Each structure stands twice: as structure tokens, then as C-alpha cells.
Amino acid sequence: MNVEIAQHIRDTAARLGDGVPYAPKVLAGRLADEPDMGRPSDPPGLLTVTVDGDLFEDCPTLTVGCSR
């Protein structure tokens, strides 16, 4: 599965802290291997994934919406 991170997400991540840009990259890699991870949300076809900020230096906990 091909997972893309939109430029505005990368820009926002860079403003949130030094460790934040790495978290979406790791999440994208996991989603490529496990596309159904996360919990269903509205509208149908969207998943919500929470990234534990403690796993990444200078990163808050992130909630990310992903489309399938």
C-alpha cells in the first residue's frame, strides 16, 4: 500500500516540535504494512490513529485521521 503524507501535515508537524516530523513518517510506514490499523470514524472510510508522543522525543500525543 502506498501511504502519502500531505505537505500541510508535514508543515504542521515541523511547527509542533523537533521530534514531531518523525512520528508521521513512522505512522506512514506502519499503515503501509497494516492499512486497517486504527479505529473507524465518520465519515465511513476514515480511520483514526493515535500516536503516543512518549515514543518520540519532543512530540505530543497525536490523533491522526487516515483515509483508506
N, CA, C and O atoms as a Maestro MAE file, in Angstrom:
{
 s_m_m2io_version
 :::
 2.0.0
}

f_m_ct {
 s_m_title
 :::
 protein
 m_atom[272] {
  # First column is atom index #
  i_m_mmod_type
  r_m_x_coord
  r_m_y_coord
  r_m_z_coord
  i_m_residue_number
  s_m_chain_name
  s_m_pdb_residue_name
  s_m_pdb_atom_name
  i_m_atomic_number
  :::
  1 25 0.843 -1.179 0.000 1 A "MET " " N  " 7
  2 3 0.000 0.000 0.000 1 A "MET " " CA " 6
  3 2 0.887 1.240 0.000 1 A "MET " " C  " 6
  4 15 1.896 1.295 0.703 1 A "MET " " O  " 8
  5 25 0.503 2.226 -0.790 2 A "ASN " " N  " 7
  6 3 1.225 3.485 -0.862 2 A "ASN " " CA " 6
  7 2 0.603 4.479 0.124 2 A "ASN " " C  " 6
  8 15 -0.592 4.765 0.048 2 A "ASN " " O  " 8
  9 25 1.401 4.995 1.037 3 A "VAL " " N  " 7
  10 3 0.923 5.961 2.030 3 A "VAL " " CA " 6
  11 2 1.630 7.281 1.783 3 A "VAL " " C  " 6
  12 15 2.859 7.339 1.754 3 A "VAL " " O  " 8
  13 25 0.849 8.343 1.603 4 A "GLU " " N  " 7
  14 3 1.408 9.669 1.379 4 A "GLU " " CA " 6
  15 2 1.041 10.591 2.531 4 A "GLU " " C  " 6
  16 15 -0.061 10.527 3.076 4 A "GLU " " O  " 8
  17 25 1.983 11.444 2.885 5 A "ILE " " N  " 7
  18 3 1.743 12.455 3.918 5 A "ILE " " CA " 6
  19 2 1.639 13.792 3.202 5 A "ILE " " C  " 6
  20 15 2.587 14.227 2.548 5 A "ILE " " O  " 8
  21 25 0.496 14.437 3.324 6 A "ALA " " N  " 7
  22 3 0.267 15.718 2.647 6 A "ALA " " CA " 6
  23 2 1.255 16.774 3.160 6 A "ALA " " C  " 6
  24 15 1.661 16.747 4.322 6 A "ALA " " O  " 8
  25 25 1.625 17.685 2.291 7 A "GLN " " N  " 7
  26 3 2.593 18.729 2.635 7 A "GLN " " CA " 6
  27 2 2.126 19.570 3.819 7 A "GLN " " C  " 6
  28 15 2.943 19.946 4.660 7 A "GLN " " O  " 8
  29 25 0.839 19.874 3.903 8 A "HIS " " N  " 7
  30 3 0.379 20.706 5.027 8 A "HIS " " CA " 6
  31 2 0.529 19.963 6.363 8 A "HIS " " C  " 6
  32 15 0.703 20.593 7.406 8 A "HIS " " O  " 8
  33 25 0.463 18.621 6.329 9 A "ILE " " N  " 7
  34 3 0.689 17.835 7.551 9 A "ILE " " CA " 6
  35 2 2.169 17.914 7.931 9 A "ILE " " C  " 6
  36 15 2.497 18.080 9.106 9 A "ILE " " O  " 8
  37 25 3.048 17.798 6.964 10 A "ARG " " N  " 7
  38 3 4.482 17.914 7.233 10 A "ARG " " CA " 6
  39 2 4.825 19.290 7.782 10 A "ARG " " C  " 6
  40 15 5.625 19.409 8.710 10 A "ARG " " O  " 8
  41 25 4.219 20.337 7.210 11 A "ASP " " N  " 7
  42 3 4.477 21.703 7.673 11 A "ASP " " CA " 6
  43 2 3.994 21.890 9.109 11 A "ASP " " C  " 6
  44 15 4.689 22.488 9.930 11 A "ASP " " O  " 8
  45 25 2.812 21.381 9.404 12 A "THR " " N  " 7
  46 3 2.264 21.494 10.764 12 A "THR " " CA " 6
  47 2 3.128 20.721 11.747 12 A "THR " " C  " 6
  48 15 3.421 21.217 12.835 12 A "THR " " O  " 8
  49 25 3.537 19.520 11.382 13 A "ALA " " N  " 7
  50 3 4.377 18.702 12.258 13 A "ALA " " CA " 6
  51 2 5.685 19.421 12.585 13 A "ALA " " C  " 6
  52 15 6.150 19.370 13.724 13 A "ALA " " O  " 8
  53 25 6.271 20.079 11.617 14 A "ALA " " N  " 7
  54 3 7.527 20.792 11.838 14 A "ALA " " CA " 6
  55 2 7.366 21.932 12.839 14 A "ALA " " C  " 6
  56 15 8.314 22.272 13.547 14 A "ALA " " O  " 8
  57 25 6.179 22.523 12.904 15 A "ARG " " N  " 7
  58 3 5.937 23.630 13.833 15 A "ARG " " CA " 6
  59 2 5.634 23.154 15.257 15 A "ARG " " C  " 6
  60 15 5.736 23.935 16.203 15 A "ARG " " O  " 8
  61 25 5.265 21.883 15.416 16 A "LEU " " N  " 7
  62 3 4.857 21.382 16.729 16 A "LEU " " CA " 6
  63 2 6.018 20.984 17.632 16 A "LEU " " C  " 6
  64 15 5.857 20.937 18.852 16 A "LEU " " O  " 8
  65 25 7.167 20.702 17.069 17 A "GLY " " N  " 7
  66 3 8.323 20.312 17.880 17 A "GLY " " CA " 6
  67 2 9.326 19.545 17.052 17 A "GLY " " C  " 6
  68 15 9.002 19.020 15.986 17 A "GLY " " O  " 8
  69 25 10.557 19.483 17.553 18 A "ASP " " N  " 7
  70 3 11.634 18.856 16.794 18 A "ASP " " CA " 6
  71 2 11.388 17.377 16.506 18 A "ASP " " C  " 6
  72 15 11.752 16.895 15.433 18 A "ASP " " O  " 8
  73 25 10.780 16.650 17.440 19 A "GLY " " N  " 7
  74 3 10.561 15.223 17.242 19 A "GLY " " CA " 6
  75 2 9.304 14.878 16.480 19 A "GLY " " C  " 6
  76 15 9.107 13.723 16.103 19 A "GLY " " O  " 8
  77 25 8.449 15.856 16.245 20 A "VAL " " N  " 7
  78 3 7.141 15.582 15.639 20 A "VAL " " CA " 6
  79 2 7.224 15.133 14.173 20 A "VAL " " C  " 6
  80 15 6.491 14.211 13.816 20 A "VAL " " O  " 8
  81 25 8.052 15.706 13.306 21 A "PRO " " N  " 7
  82 3 8.061 15.273 11.911 21 A "PRO " " CA " 6
  83 2 8.364 13.786 11.719 21 A "PRO " " C  " 6
  84 15 7.931 13.195 10.730 21 A "PRO " " O  " 8
  85 25 9.094 13.178 12.641 22 A "TYR " " N  " 7
  86 3 9.423 11.761 12.531 22 A "TYR " " CA " 6
  87 2 8.202 10.880 12.794 22 A "TYR " " C  " 6
  88 15 8.074 9.818 12.185 22 A "TYR " " O  " 8
  89 25 7.306 11.295 13.683 23 A "ALA " " N  " 7
  90 3 6.140 10.486 14.056 23 A "ALA " " CA " 6
  91 2 5.234 10.161 12.855 23 A "ALA " " C  " 6
  92 15 4.869 8.996 12.697 23 A "ALA " " O  " 8
  93 25 4.852 11.125 12.001 24 A "PRO " " N  " 7
  94 3 4.021 10.770 10.840 24 A "PRO " " CA " 6
  95 2 4.738 9.835 9.859 24 A "PRO " " C  " 6
  96 15 4.098 9.013 9.203 24 A "PRO " " O  " 8
  97 25 6.061 9.960 9.760 25 A "LYS " " N  " 7
  98 3 6.807 9.054 8.874 25 A "LYS " " CA " 6
  99 2 6.729 7.621 9.384 25 A "LYS " " C  " 6
  100 15 6.532 6.690 8.603 25 A "LYS " " O  " 8
  101 25 6.883 7.445 10.693 26 A "VAL " " N  " 7
  102 3 6.776 6.111 11.289 26 A "VAL " " CA " 6
  103 2 5.355 5.584 11.122 26 A "VAL " " C  " 6
  104 15 5.158 4.416 10.788 26 A "VAL " " O  " 8
  105 25 4.369 6.444 11.355 27 A "LEU " " N  " 7
  106 3 2.972 6.041 11.185 27 A "LEU " " CA " 6
  107 2 2.698 5.623 9.747 27 A "LEU " " C  " 6
  108 15 2.013 4.626 9.519 27 A "LEU " " O  " 8
  109 25 3.213 6.357 8.782 28 A "ALA " " N  " 7
  110 3 3.017 6.011 7.374 28 A "ALA " " CA " 6
  111 2 3.595 4.630 7.075 28 A "ALA " " C  " 6
  112 15 2.986 3.851 6.342 28 A "ALA " " O  " 8
  113 25 4.753 4.324 7.630 29 A "GLY " " N  " 7
  114 3 5.349 3.008 7.439 29 A "GLY " " CA " 6
  115 2 4.503 1.902 8.024 29 A "GLY " " C  " 6
  116 15 4.349 0.840 7.421 29 A "GLY " " O  " 8
  117 25 3.951 2.151 9.205 30 A "ARG " " N  " 7
  118 3 3.079 1.148 9.837 30 A "ARG " " CA " 6
  119 2 1.788 0.979 9.056 30 A "ARG " " C  " 6
  120 15 1.301 -0.141 8.900 30 A "ARG " " O  " 8
  121 25 1.223 2.085 8.560 31 A "LEU " " N  " 7
  122 3 -0.011 1.999 7.776 31 A "LEU " " CA " 6
  123 2 0.210 1.254 6.463 31 A "LEU " " C  " 6
  124 15 -0.692 0.569 5.980 31 A "LEU " " O  " 8
  125 25 1.396 1.382 5.886 32 A "ALA " " N  " 7
  126 3 1.696 0.658 4.653 32 A "ALA " " CA " 6
  127 2 1.650 -0.843 4.890 32 A "ALA " " C  " 6
  128 15 1.221 -1.602 4.021 32 A "ALA " " O  " 8
  129 25 2.095 -1.272 6.077 33 A "ASP " " N  " 7
  130 3 2.094 -2.693 6.422 33 A "ASP " " CA " 6
  131 2 0.761 -3.166 6.993 33 A "ASP " " C  " 6
  132 15 0.392 -4.331 6.841 33 A "ASP " " O  " 8
  133 25 0.049 -2.267 7.646 34 A "GLU " " N  " 7
  134 3 -1.191 -2.621 8.344 34 A "GLU " " CA " 6
  135 2 -2.255 -1.544 8.066 34 A "GLU " " C  " 6
  136 15 -2.554 -0.740 8.948 34 A "GLU " " O  " 8
  137 25 -2.827 -1.519 6.858 35 A "PRO " " N  " 7
  138 3 -3.709 -0.427 6.456 35 A "PRO " " CA " 6
  139 2 -5.003 -0.290 7.265 35 A "PRO " " C  " 6
  140 15 -5.643 0.760 7.220 35 A "PRO " " O  " 8
  141 25 -5.391 -1.314 7.990 36 A "ASP " " N  " 7
  142 3 -6.628 -1.234 8.768 36 A "ASP " " CA " 6
  143 2 -6.399 -0.915 10.234 36 A "ASP " " C  " 6
  144 15 -7.315 -1.043 11.047 36 A "ASP " " O  " 8
  145 25 -5.182 -0.497 10.583 37 A "MET " " N  " 7
  146 3 -4.946 -0.140 11.984 37 A "MET " " CA " 6
  147 2 -5.724 1.138 12.312 37 A "MET " " C  " 6
  148 15 -6.003 1.943 11.424 37 A "MET " " O  " 8
  149 25 -6.058 1.315 13.543 38 A "GLY " " N  " 7
  150 3 -6.839 2.477 13.948 38 A "GLY " " CA " 6
  151 2 -8.281 2.087 14.202 38 A "GLY " " C  " 6
  152 15 -8.649 0.915 14.122 38 A "GLY " " O  " 8
  153 25 -9.078 3.074 14.506 39 A "ARG " " N  " 7
  154 3 -10.499 2.808 14.774 39 A "ARG " " CA " 6
  155 2 -11.345 3.565 13.764 39 A "ARG " " C  " 6
  156 15 -11.005 4.683 13.377 39 A "ARG " " O  " 8
  157 25 -12.440 2.962 13.338 40 A "PRO " " N  " 7
  158 3 -13.308 3.622 12.353 40 A "PRO " " CA " 6
  159 2 -13.860 4.936 12.900 40 A "PRO " " C  " 6
  160 15 -14.128 5.062 14.095 40 A "PRO " " O  " 8
  161 25 -14.023 5.902 12.016 41 A "SER " " N  " 7
  162 3 -14.618 7.184 12.382 41 A "SER " " CA " 6
  163 2 -15.501 7.650 11.237 41 A "SER " " C  " 6
  164 15 -15.527 7.037 10.169 41 A "SER " " O  " 8
  165 25 -16.215 8.728 11.464 42 A "ASP " " N  " 7
  166 3 -17.095 9.275 10.426 42 A "ASP " " CA " 6
  167 2 -16.348 10.311 9.623 42 A "ASP " " C  " 6
  168 15 -15.523 11.028 10.189 42 A "ASP " " O  " 8
  169 25 -16.590 10.424 8.356 43 A "PRO " " N  " 7
  170 3 -17.468 9.615 7.518 43 A "PRO " " CA " 6
  171 2 -16.855 8.239 7.268 43 A "PRO " " C  " 6
  172 15 -15.667 8.030 7.514 43 A "PRO " " O  " 8
  173 25 -17.676 7.295 6.775 44 A "PRO " " N  " 7
  174 3 -17.166 5.957 6.505 44 A "PRO " " CA " 6
  175 2 -15.936 6.004 5.600 44 A "PRO " " C  " 6
  176 15 -15.841 6.845 4.706 44 A "PRO " " O  " 8
  177 25 -15.005 5.098 5.841 45 A "GLY " " N  " 7
  178 3 -13.771 5.066 5.063 45 A "GLY " " CA " 6
  179 2 -12.610 5.770 5.730 45 A "GLY " " C  " 6
  180 15 -11.483 5.714 5.238 45 A "GLY " " O  " 8
  181 25 -12.872 6.434 6.849 46 A "LEU " " N  " 7
  182 3 -11.806 7.105 7.601 46 A "LEU " " CA " 6
  183 2 -11.476 6.301 8.852 46 A "LEU " " C  " 6
  184 15 -12.351 5.714 9.487 46 A "LEU " " O  " 8
  185 25 -10.204 6.292 9.182 47 A "LEU " " N  " 7
  186 3 -9.737 5.677 10.420 47 A "LEU " " CA " 6
  187 2 -9.037 6.737 11.253 47 A "LEU " " C  " 6
  188 15 -8.433 7.662 10.709 47 A "LEU " " O  " 8
  189 25 -9.117 6.606 12.563 48 A "THR " " N  " 7
  190 3 -8.408 7.486 13.473 48 A "THR " " CA " 6
  191 2 -7.333 6.677 14.171 48 A "THR " " C  " 6
  192 15 -7.605 5.615 14.731 48 A "THR " " O  " 8
  193 25 -6.119 7.182 14.135 49 A "VAL " " N  " 7
  194 3 -4.974 6.526 14.756 49 A "VAL " " CA " 6
  195 2 -4.358 7.502 15.747 49 A "VAL " " C  " 6
  196 15 -4.178 8.680 15.437 49 A "VAL " " O  " 8
  197 25 -4.036 7.011 16.935 50 A "THR " " N  " 7
  198 3 -3.381 7.841 17.940 50 A "THR " " CA " 6
  199 2 -1.913 7.448 18.020 50 A "THR " " C  " 6
  200 15 -1.578 6.269 18.133 50 A "THR " " O  " 8
  201 25 -1.046 8.448 17.961 51 A "VAL " " N  " 7
  202 3 0.399 8.240 18.072 51 A "VAL " " CA " 6
  203 2 0.809 8.671 19.472 51 A "VAL " " C  " 6
  204 15 0.618 9.827 19.851 51 A "VAL " " O  " 8
  205 25 1.370 7.747 20.238 52 A "ASP " " N  " 7
  206 3 1.825 8.029 21.595 52 A "ASP " " CA " 6
  207 2 3.066 8.923 21.533 52 A "ASP " " C  " 6
  208 15 4.123 8.492 21.073 52 A "ASP " " O  " 8
  209 25 2.935 10.145 21.990 53 A "GLY " " N  " 7
  210 3 4.034 11.104 21.935 53 A "GLY " " CA " 6
  211 2 5.237 10.696 22.758 53 A "GLY " " C  " 6
  212 15 6.347 11.151 22.483 53 A "GLY " " O  " 8
  213 25 5.049 9.842 23.770 54 A "ASP " " N  " 7
  214 3 6.169 9.409 24.601 54 A "ASP " " CA " 6
  215 2 7.189 8.594 23.816 54 A "ASP " " C  " 6
  216 15 8.338 8.466 24.238 54 A "ASP " " O  " 8
  217 25 6.780 8.044 22.679 55 A "LEU " " N  " 7
  218 3 7.688 7.230 21.871 55 A "LEU " " CA " 6
  219 2 8.661 8.078 21.059 55 A "LEU " " C  " 6
  220 15 9.657 7.562 20.551 55 A "LEU " " O  " 8
  221 25 8.382 9.374 20.933 56 A "PHE " " N  " 7
  222 3 9.203 10.261 20.113 56 A "PHE " " CA " 6
  223 2 9.626 11.465 20.945 56 A "PHE " " C  " 6
  224 15 8.816 12.046 21.668 56 A "PHE " " O  " 8
  225 25 10.891 11.832 20.838 57 A "GLU " " N  " 7
  226 3 11.411 12.962 21.607 57 A "GLU " " CA " 6
  227 2 10.726 14.262 21.188 57 A "GLU " " C  " 6
  228 15 10.566 14.529 19.997 57 A "GLU " " O  " 8
  229 25 10.329 15.056 22.158 58 A "ASP " " N  " 7
  230 3 9.699 16.358 21.920 58 A "ASP " " CA " 6
  231 2 8.451 16.266 21.052 58 A "ASP " " C  " 6
  232 15 8.231 17.114 20.188 58 A "ASP " " O  " 8
  233 25 7.637 15.244 21.278 59 A "CYS " " N  " 7
  234 3 6.430 15.058 20.470 59 A "CYS " " CA " 6
  235 2 5.226 14.875 21.381 59 A "CYS " " C  " 6
  236 15 5.255 14.028 22.274 59 A "CYS " " O  " 8
  237 25 4.166 15.656 21.172 60 A "PRO " " N  " 7
  238 3 2.936 15.430 21.932 60 A "PRO " " CA " 6
  239 2 2.209 14.206 21.376 60 A "PRO " " C  " 6
  240 15 2.550 13.722 20.296 60 A "PRO " " O  " 8
  241 25 1.226 13.713 22.093 61 A "THR " " N  " 7
  242 3 0.369 12.658 21.564 61 A "THR " " CA " 6
  243 2 -0.426 13.237 20.403 61 A "THR " " C  " 6
  244 15 -0.999 14.321 20.516 61 A "THR " " O  " 8
  245 25 -0.462 12.522 19.295 62 A "LEU " " N  " 7
  246 3 -1.127 12.993 18.082 62 A "LEU " " CA " 6
  247 2 -2.295 12.085 17.729 62 A "LEU " " C  " 6
  248 15 -2.191 10.864 17.843 62 A "LEU " " O  " 8
  249 25 -3.391 12.666 17.306 63 A "THR " " N  " 7
  250 3 -4.513 11.914 16.754 63 A "THR " " CA " 6
  251 2 -4.575 12.241 15.283 63 A "THR " " C  " 6
  252 15 -4.699 13.403 14.897 63 A "THR " " O  " 8
  253 25 -4.487 11.202 14.457 64 A "VAL " " N  " 7
  254 3 -4.370 11.375 13.014 64 A "VAL " " CA " 6
  255 2 -5.536 10.689 12.325 64 A "VAL " " C  " 6
  256 15 -5.845 9.534 12.621 64 A "VAL " " O  " 8
  257 25 -6.190 11.403 11.398 65 A "GLY " " N  " 7
  258 3 -7.231 10.819 10.578 65 A "GLY " " CA " 6
  259 2 -6.624 10.308 9.277 65 A "GLY " " C  " 6
  260 15 -5.843 11.006 8.632 65 A "GLY " " O  " 8
  261 25 -6.985 9.096 8.900 66 A "CYS " " N  " 7
  262 3 -6.430 8.463 7.702 66 A "CYS " " CA " 6
  263 2 -7.565 7.978 6.821 66 A "CYS " " C  " 6
  264 15 -8.541 7.413 7.315 66 A "CYS " " O  " 8
  265 25 -7.443 8.192 5.532 67 A "SER " " N  " 7
  266 3 -8.450 7.646 4.611 67 A "SER " " CA " 6
  267 2 -7.902 6.365 4.012 67 A "SER " " C  " 6
  268 15 -6.692 6.204 3.848 67 A "SER " " O  " 8
  269 25 -8.808 5.460 3.690 68 A "ARG " " N  " 7
  270 3 -8.387 4.186 3.099 68 A "ARG " " CA " 6
  271 2 -8.552 4.243 1.615 68 A "ARG " " C  " 6
  272 15 -8.253 3.269 0.922 68 A "ARG " " O  " 8
  :::
 }
 m_bond[271] {
  # First column is bond index #
  i_m_from
  i_m_to
  i_m_order
  :::
  1 1 2 1
  2 2 3 1
  3 3 4 2
  4 3 5 1
  5 5 6 1
  6 6 7 1
  7 7 8 2
  8 7 9 1
  9 9 10 1
  10 10 11 1
  11 11 12 2
  12 11 13 1
  13 13 14 1
  14 14 15 1
  15 15 16 2
  16 15 17 1
  17 17 18 1
  18 18 19 1
  19 19 20 2
  20 19 21 1
  21 21 22 1
  22 22 23 1
  23 23 24 2
  24 23 25 1
  25 25 26 1
  26 26 27 1
  27 27 28 2
  28 27 29 1
  29 29 30 1
  30 30 31 1
  31 31 32 2
  32 31 33 1
  33 33 34 1
  34 34 35 1
  35 35 36 2
  36 35 37 1
  37 37 38 1
  38 38 39 1
  39 39 40 2
  40 39 41 1
  41 41 42 1
  42 42 43 1
  43 43 44 2
  44 43 45 1
  45 45 46 1
  46 46 47 1
  47 47 48 2
  48 47 49 1
  49 49 50 1
  50 50 51 1
  51 51 52 2
  52 51 53 1
  53 53 54 1
  54 54 55 1
  55 55 56 2
  56 55 57 1
  57 57 58 1
  58 58 59 1
  59 59 60 2
  60 59 61 1
  61 61 62 1
  62 62 63 1
  63 63 64 2
  64 63 65 1
  65 65 66 1
  66 66 67 1
  67 67 68 2
  68 67 69 1
  69 69 70 1
  70 70 71 1
  71 71 72 2
  72 71 73 1
  73 73 74 1
  74 74 75 1
  75 75 76 2
  76 75 77 1
  77 77 78 1
  78 78 79 1
  79 79 80 2
  80 79 81 1
  81 81 82 1
  82 82 83 1
  83 83 84 2
  84 83 85 1
  85 85 86 1
  86 86 87 1
  87 87 88 2
  88 87 89 1
  89 89 90 1
  90 90 91 1
  91 91 92 2
  92 91 93 1
  93 93 94 1
  94 94 95 1
  95 95 96 2
  96 95 97 1
  97 97 98 1
  98 98 99 1
  99 99 100 2
  100 99 101 1
  101 101 102 1
  102 102 103 1
  103 103 104 2
  104 103 105 1
  105 105 106 1
  106 106 107 1
  107 107 108 2
  108 107 109 1
  109 109 110 1
  110 110 111 1
  111 111 112 2
  112 111 113 1
  113 113 114 1
  114 114 115 1
  115 115 116 2
  116 115 117 1
  117 117 118 1
  118 118 119 1
  119 119 120 2
  120 119 121 1
  121 121 122 1
  122 122 123 1
  123 123 124 2
  124 123 125 1
  125 125 126 1
  126 126 127 1
  127 127 128 2
  128 127 129 1
  129 129 130 1
  130 130 131 1
  131 131 132 2
  132 131 133 1
  133 133 134 1
  134 134 135 1
  135 135 136 2
  136 135 137 1
  137 137 138 1
  138 138 139 1
  139 139 140 2
  140 139 141 1
  141 141 142 1
  142 142 143 1
  143 143 144 2
  144 143 145 1
  145 145 146 1
  146 146 147 1
  147 147 148 2
  148 147 149 1
  149 149 150 1
  150 150 151 1
  151 151 152 2
  152 151 153 1
  153 153 154 1
  154 154 155 1
  155 155 156 2
  156 155 157 1
  157 157 158 1
  158 158 159 1
  159 159 160 2
  160 159 161 1
  161 161 162 1
  162 162 163 1
  163 163 164 2
  164 163 165 1
  165 165 166 1
  166 166 167 1
  167 167 168 2
  168 167 169 1
  169 169 170 1
  170 170 171 1
  171 171 172 2
  172 171 173 1
  173 173 174 1
  174 174 175 1
  175 175 176 2
  176 175 177 1
  177 177 178 1
  178 178 179 1
  179 179 180 2
  180 179 181 1
  181 181 182 1
  182 182 183 1
  183 183 184 2
  184 183 185 1
  185 185 186 1
  186 186 187 1
  187 187 188 2
  188 187 189 1
  189 189 190 1
  190 190 191 1
  191 191 192 2
  192 191 193 1
  193 193 194 1
  194 194 195 1
  195 195 196 2
  196 195 197 1
  197 197 198 1
  198 198 199 1
  199 199 200 2
  200 199 201 1
  201 201 202 1
  202 202 203 1
  203 203 204 2
  204 203 205 1
  205 205 206 1
  206 206 207 1
  207 207 208 2
  208 207 209 1
  209 209 210 1
  210 210 211 1
  211 211 212 2
  212 211 213 1
  213 213 214 1
  214 214 215 1
  215 215 216 2
  216 215 217 1
  217 217 218 1
  218 218 219 1
  219 219 220 2
  220 219 221 1
  221 221 222 1
  222 222 223 1
  223 223 224 2
  224 223 225 1
  225 225 226 1
  226 226 227 1
  227 227 228 2
  228 227 229 1
  229 229 230 1
  230 230 231 1
  231 231 232 2
  232 231 233 1
  233 233 234 1
  234 234 235 1
  235 235 236 2
  236 235 237 1
  237 237 238 1
  238 238 239 1
  239 239 240 2
  240 239 241 1
  241 241 242 1
  242 242 243 1
  243 243 244 2
  244 243 245 1
  245 245 246 1
  246 246 247 1
  247 247 248 2
  248 247 249 1
  249 249 250 1
  250 250 251 1
  251 251 252 2
  252 251 253 1
  253 253 254 1
  254 254 255 1
  255 255 256 2
  256 255 257 1
  257 257 258 1
  258 258 259 1
  259 259 260 2
  260 259 261 1
  261 261 262 1
  262 262 263 1
  263 263 264 2
  264 263 265 1
  265 265 266 1
  266 266 267 1
  267 267 268 2
  268 267 269 1
  269 269 270 1
  270 270 271 1
  271 271 272 2
  :::
 }
}
